[in-house]
Amino acid sequence: MLSRHIFQCSRLGFAPSTSQAVFHTSTVNSVLPRAKPLDEEMPAPAALKTLESKKSRPDFQILDLSSGKRHKKDIDIIVTDQYLQQWYKMETKSLAADYLALCKSKLSLFVASTATCGFLMAPVPVAAAPLAAATIGTFLLSSAANSCNQLLEAPYDAQMRRTQSRVLVVHRFSPLHAFTFAGVTGMAGIGLLAYYANPLAAALGALNWFIYAGVYTPMKRSHIGCTWAGAVVGAIPPLMGYAAATGHLDPAAWCLATILFSWQFPHFNGLSWNLRGDYSKAGYRVMCVTNERLCRVTSIRHSVALLGLCSIAAPHTDLTTLTFAIDSLPVNAYLVYLSYKFYKAPDAKNSRKLFFYSLLHLPLIMLLMGISNYGRNEQQKEPVMERITNGYNKMIDSVKSLTTSSTA
């Protein structure tokens, strides 16, 4: 009786189960008899030829790396067409708009304006060709650096909400095209600066391109010092403009670069604070992720440094006049106030206020610098220490004249 039930189970396809049910069914090929297909079910000869041609054309390429005779250890690398197409395939809708997005045109214009400010603050007559070369060359080098940045960070940009729509992430630009664009714009910027300005400005531009693409961008995922490296990148463009005008760098140029260096910290820290989650998800080791207190401290520290640089260092290095030292006080004082609020209450509202005011702060400072520089009279064009000494001597002479007149 038992043998009969086992025989029936095997015929019906039942098998023992480890679940609560005693038996479960499974497909057994031996149960169904084999049958020859009908003639109308067979594919047509033309379809058979199409299938055979598809099978004979694989969707991959075989790259033979061996030269001469083949050895037993020679290996052919198989690369699919789909993988190769990722390097050159583009799905752009507007090529001009995608170029502007790839080079971050607004940021590049902002960087170029700092180079223009550096040129105009130099104590030399303004020449049109070097000024245009400094502005356009800096824009081209900034475009190249931003393109390299997006090319290297595309896998990580896809993980952040703020950068998920960048052109390389959504495949509107191919990596090969972006790499070519970066190379062409970078070399064109260096050549423009070298030919129409001077080699010092071109060397500073090449150095800044290397620091941004080769130091700052990889460093963001490995060390907290990436913010300081990025601040150096932001400080070099005004040096490029100053060097394009004068051919050398003096204390006034370094003071201008230091102002731009300190401005980067309240600006970037105010921006990155509300994006801590995205930066952490993408694996970036920026200050707001690794050390939140240091992020708040550096913001207020460099805001105070900006006040001292504009009101003390800038007039003493003959970058600006004493008028600028007074005019810039309320602009810098409000930045210190916002940085202090961000330090005491680091919430989204205070960080956003600090970031947006920093976007207004730097243009105001550059505008006041230009006004003070071009409003100088012959006496104000003298070095500050010489003016102070001359003023002291004049005061002594006036006191002596008063004493002699009173005794007479």
C-alpha positions, 0 to 999 in steps of 0.5 A: 500500500505504501509503495503504491502511494509513493509510486503515484506521488512520483508520477504526479510530481509530488515531493516531501516538503520542509514547510508545514504542508506535507507535500508540495508540487514541483515540475518534473520534465519526465512526466510530459511526453516529448512531441515533434513540433508541427510544420506551421510551428517551425520558423521561416527560413528567412527568420532562421537566417536573421537569428543566425546573423544576430548570433554571428555578430556579438555585441562586444569587441575583442581587443587583441593586446598580443603582438607577433606570435601568440603565447599561452599566457596571452589574454584578449580583453573583451570590452562591450560596445555599451561600455565604450559608448559611455565615453563618447555618447551624448544626449544633449538637448541644447549644446550651448546651455550644456557647455555653460552648465559644464563650466559653471558659467556664473561661478567662472564669471565671479572668479574672473571678476576677482581677477579684474579687480586685482588688475584694476587695483594695481598701481599702473595705468590700465592697458586694454589688452592685458586687462582683457587677457586677465579676465578672459584667461581667468574665465577659461581656466576656471571653466577648465577647472570646473569641468575637471571637477565635475568629471572626477566627481560625477559618481558622487554628484549622483548621490547628492540632491544638489548635484543630481542634475549636473550634465555628466550625471544625467549623461548630457555630456560624455566624459571624453567630450568633457575632458577635451573641453577642459583641456582646450579651455585650460590651454587656451587660457594659459596661452592667452595670459602668457601672450597678452599679459606675462608668464607670471600670470600664466604660471599662476593660472596653471598652478591654480588649475592644478590645485583645484583639479589635482589637489582640492577635488581629490582631497575632499574625500580624504581630509578636512584640509580640503577647505583650506586648499579651496581657499587658496584656489579662491585667493589666486585669481586676484593675484593673476590680475595683479600680476598681469598688470605689473609683472610682479607681486608686492605686499599689496597684491598679497593683502588682496589675496589674503582678503579673498582667502579669508572670505572663502570660509564664511562663504563656504561654511554658510553654504555647506552647513545645510548640505551636511547630509548630502556631503556625508552621503557622498563621502566628503570630508568637509568641515561641516561633516567632520568637525561642526564646531571648527566649521563655526569657529573658522567662520567667525575667525576669518570674518574678524580677520577680514575686518582687520585686513580691510581696515588695517592691512590694506591701507598699510600695504598701500592697496587702498586709502584710509577712506576704504578702511573707514567705508568697509567697517560697516560691511565687515562688521555685519559679516562678523555679526552674522558669523557670530549668530551662526556660531551661537545658533548654527541652524538653517536660517543663520547659515543661509543668511551668512551665505547669501550675505557673503555673496553681497559682501565681496562685490561691495568690498571690491567696489569700495576698493575701486572707488578708493583707488581711483579717488586718490589725489597725489598725496593719497598716492604716497605710501601710508607710512610716508603720509603718516610721517609727513603728517606728523612733521606737519603737525610738529611744524604747526605747533612750533609756529604757534609757540613762536607766534605766542612768544612774539 
